């Protein structure tokens, strides 16, 4: 952890040379991204702002499905067909190191332009390779514990009872909630690796160590994450979920008393207008007995990368730096209109982040999430997170059914070694 933080601090200090916003550019910047109502809309907004001071610059924002972006990028990079590449591409944070390590030189470093000390450290660390930083941090998946005050109060709990708790305490509260209200405490899809990742990162650990080597059988945070999920399943506090729609329906329908996930779920929760005033947010529980355990973590998030082959590379970097690297007002706008919590720390001082939200009983939820954002432990996502997720979800159910944790961890490691060889 210390090594990661030192590395991030070192590259942050290198961001002293900043390009002038008034630099003369004239060209079209092509951008690949997904989600028309979020990433695409936000990038178009950013382009409109930039063209106010750079009228000769135009933008071509191409909307693909996320899988299509990944496949097209992979194919073009693998074949060396740089003419097929855009100038800027959106990459999910979990996949950043895979691209950077697999295709050295394909992406333009930005640490001679961007002041990375102004961003959440965990975002900078995941786009850093061999002392160089290659991306523009964008949205965060900072996590929170969303809960129903009406269900908790019926079970005898107040909002302060949900602050700073451990997962074991969360389970005990869940048992009483079900006993007294008939509602399950929360929902987890045990066939999805998301909760394991949330819990692991909250303690500053990942599937790999700082050298990129597998970190499974001796990983205290992974062990605790798996054991905690098995405890919740065996305690009967989980509403069974299979697939995204079923998972979302568990809390939007009122079947569960809480949901623990990324900040991007806020809009989905608030879409249930009849539940206004009944929800609150608290920090996620911490792992019991694990050194370095915190109440902050991440799930998801993505960042922007400039291709080295771009004919307008300098212009693309200047654009990202001027808007995503400095424009605090821009972050207020995308927070208000799109629910996007960016990772530029200065944006936290804006008025949009300080607004009280009546849906959440007057809590300043965006300010809370932005505070937790800066507390997320940096980890090395490596290049095989998806493969490890598969190994974990393939073996988690056996732990629920009583298989010893040491045997489960060994099975995960063996499967992972086979998958990534």
N, C-alpha and C positions, 0 to 999 in steps of 0.2 A: 504493500500500500504506500509506504513512504517513498519507494522508488518511483511509483507512478506519479505521486504528487510532485516530486522533485522534477520529474520529466516534464510535467505540465507547466510547472512554474518556469522552467528553463525556456520552453518555447514561447511562453507568454511574454517573457521579457524581450524576445526577439522582435515583437511586433511594434517596433518603434518607428519604422519607416512606413508612413501611410500615404497612399496616393491622393492627390488632390481631387476633390469632388468636381472641380471645374475642368478636369482634363478633357482635351478635345478628342472625342471618339465619333466614329460614324460607321455603323454596321448593324447587322441583324444578329441577335442572340437567340439561338434555338435551345429550348429547354424541354426535357422529358420529365414527366411526373405523373402521378395518379391521383384520383379522387377529385372530381370536378368541383365539389362543394367545399373542399378544404385546401389541399395543396395547390391545385390549379388556380382556383379563385384568388388565393393569397399571392401566388406568383404574378398573376396578371395585375393585381393591385400594386405590387412592388414595381413592376415595369412601368405602370402609369406614373408613379411618383418620380422614378428616375428620369423619364423622358421630359419632365418639366424643366430640368436643368441640363438635359442632354437630348434636345429635340431631334438630333440626327440618328439616334439609336432607336431601333425597333426590336420588338420581341415576338417570337413565334413559340408560344407555349403549347406543347403537344400533349394531349391527354391520352394516356394508355392505361390499361389495367396494370396493377402493380406487377403481376407475374409477367406481363408482356414487356414492361420496362426492364425487368431483370434478365429475361431471356434475350432480348435484343442487345442489351449491353454486354452480356456474357458472350454472345455469338460474335459481335463485332470486335471485341477485345481479343478473343481467342484466335480469330482469323486475321487480325491485323488490318482489317478494313476500316481505317480511321475515317474515311469519307462518309461512312454510314452513321457516325457518332454525332451526338448533339454537342453543344458548347457547355451546357450545364445539365447535370442529371441528379435526380433525387435518389438517395440510397438509404435504405433502412439501417439504423445504427447497428443492429446485430450482424449485418452483412458487410460493414465497412472494411474491417480488417481482411476479410476474404478477398475483396477486390484489390485492396492496396498491396497485399502480399503476393497475390497470384499474378498481378499485372504491374510490376514495378515500372515506374515512369509514365504510366497511362494517365495519371491525374496530376494536376499542377499544385505544388505546394503554395500555401498562402501566408506563411508565417512572416514573410518580409513585408507584408501589407496589413494584415489583420492583427489587431491587438487582442489576443486570446485571453488575456488576464481579465477581460470584461465578461467572460462567459462561465457558466457552471463548469467546474473542473472535470466532472465525469464525462461531459460531452466532448471536451477537448482531448481527453486521454484516449477515447475510442477512435479518434481520427488521426492519431499520432503514430508515426512509424519511423524508427531510427532517428529520432530527434527532430523530424520535420512534421508539420501539421498540414493536412491536405483538404480539409473541408470547411464549410461555413455552417456552424451549429444552427439548427432550426428548432423544431418543436420538441417539447419534452413529454415523456410519459411518466412524470413524477406521480407517485401513487398516494392514495388516501383511503381512509376507512369511511365510507358513506353509510350512515345508519338512520333508521326510522325512530324518531324520538317517541312517537306514540306507542310503538311496540315495546321499546325499552322502558318507558315509564310505567306501562301496564305490568311489566315484570319487576318493577321496583327500582329501576336504575335512572340516574340523572346524567346529563351530558358530561359532567366532570368525571363520572365513573368510566367513561370511554377514553379518557386522556392518558397517554403514557402507559398503556397496559401491555402485558406480554401475551403471547399466543395462548399460553395455558389459561390465563385469566379470561381471554376471549372465549375459550371453549366452555369455561365454567359459567360465564354469563349466558352463552348460547343455550346451555342446558336449562337454565331457569327461564329463559325467554320461551323456549318451546313448551316447557311444563306449564307456564302461566298464560301463554297467549295462543299456543297451538301453531305458531309460525316457526319455521326453520330459521336458524341464525344467519346463514349465508348459503351461497351456491358456488361450487367449484366443479369444473369439468376436469376430472382426473385423467382424461385422455389428451389434455392440453398442458404444455409445460410452463404456462404463464405464471402460476402461483409459485412454482419451484424457483423460477428466476427472480420473482419479487423477493422472496424470503432470502435467497442466497445473497443477492446484491445488497440487501439491507445490512448484512454483516460483512460486507466488503470482500466476498468470495465469489468465484465463478467456477465453471467446469474445468478451467485451465489456470495454471499459475502464471506468474509474470514472465516466465520463459516460454510460454505457449505449450507446456507439457500438460497431459491429463492430470486433473486434480479431483479424484473421485473417492477412492476408498479412505483416504485420510482427511477428507474435506468435512470439517465439523459443521459448517453452515449447510452444506448439502444434506448431510445426515439429519440435522435438526429439521430442515425443511420437509424432508420426506416423512420423518416420524410425526411431525405436526399435522400434516395432511391426513395421515393414517389415523391419528388420534381423533381428528374432526369427523372423519368418516365413521369410525367405530363409536363415537359419542352420539351419533345420530343427529347432529346439528346441521348437516348439509342437505340442501335441496338438490336432488340429482339433476345434473345438466349434461346433455350430450349435444355438442354443436353450439354455435354462436347464438342463434335465434332462441334456442331453449334456455341458454344461460341468461340472456337479456330479459326474457320473459319472466324469469324467476323473481327479479326485483321490481320490474315495471308493473307487474300484475299484483304486487303486494304479497307474494308468497313468502318472501324472506325479509329479515329485519335489517340486512346490511349487504354491502358489496365492497370488496377490496380490489381496486384496480387502478388504471391510469386516469389522469385528470381528463383525458379526452372523452370519458363516459359522462361528464357533467351535462352536456347537452341532451343526452338520451334520458337522463333522470329528470331534468327540468321539463322535458316534453310532456311529462305526466302532470298536467296542470291541476288535477284534482288532489295531488299530493303536496302541493305548495305549503310550505311552513312545517311540514312533517319530517323533513330531512335535515341532518346536520353532517358535518365532516370533522374527522379527527385524524391524527397521525396513525399510520398503520401500526399494528402490534410489533413488538420486537421478539426475536428468537430467544427462548429461555436458555440460559447457561452457555451462550456462545460468545466468546471473546470478540469484541468489536461490534456487537449487535447494536443497531440503531433503529429509529422509527422512520427512516427515509429510504425510499427505493425508487425504481424506475421500471416501467413496462412499455416497450415500444419507443417511438420517436424516430426521427429521420433527419438527414442533413443534406446540404447541397454540395456538389463536387464539380469542379471545372476540369474538362478534358485537356490534357497537354497538347493534343492534336488540333485544338480549336484555332481558327484563324483570328478570332477575336478574344483570345484568352485574357489579355490584359484588361480589355473592356469588361469582360464577364466578371473578373475578379473585382474590379472597381465597383461594378454594379452591386455585387453581393456585399461588399464591404460598406458602401454608402448606405444601403437600405437595411440589410439584415445585421450589419455590424455596428450601426450607429444610431439609426432612426428610432428613437424612443416613441415618438408619436405613432409611427407605423405599427409598433407592437401594441399600442393601446387600441388601435383600430381593429386589428385582426383578433385581439382578445374579445372585444365587444361584439364584433360581427360574426366571428367564426369559432370563438371559444378556444383559440390557439394560445397556449402558454409557451412563449419562446424562451430560449435559454440565455438571452442577453440580460445580465443581472441589473443593469441600469434601468431596464423597463419596469422594474418593481416599484420605482418611485413615481410612476405615472398615476394619474387619477383613476383610470379604469381598474387598476389593481387594488385600489383602496375602497372601492364602492362596496357598501353593505348589500347583501343579496337577500331579499325577503323570502325567497323560496327556501333558503337555508336558515331561516329564523333570524336574519340580520347579520349572519357571519360574513366577514370579509374573506370569502373563500379563495379568491384569486391571490390575495396577499398571503394567505396561509400556504397555498401550494407553491408560490414563488419563494417563500422562506424555506420550505422543505427541499425545493429544487437545489439549493446551494448546499444542502446537507447530504445529498446522495453520494455514497461511497463510490469512487471510481474503480472499475474493474476492467480486466482485459477480456473482451468478448471472444477473442480468438477467431478462428476461421471455420469452426465446426459446431457452432451452437445448435443449429438445426438437427444435426446428427445426434448430439447428446440429448436434446429434447426427446427425440424418438426413443433412445435407449432408456431414458427415465420413465416416460409414460408407458413403455412396454413392460416395465417391471414394478411400477408403483402399486398396481392392484395386488400383486403377490404379498407386498408388505401389509396392506390392509387386511389380507386374509391370514396373516400370522407368520409369514416367513421372516426369519431373523434379519435385522437391518444389515449386519455385516455381509450376509449372503446376497442380499438385494444389491448392495453397493458393488460387490464383486461381479454380479451378473451385469450390472450397468456398465462397469468398466470393460468387461470382456466383449459385450456387444458393441460398445463404442470403438474399441480397438479394431474390431472386425470391419466396422462401417467406414472408418477413416484411414484404413491402411492403404 
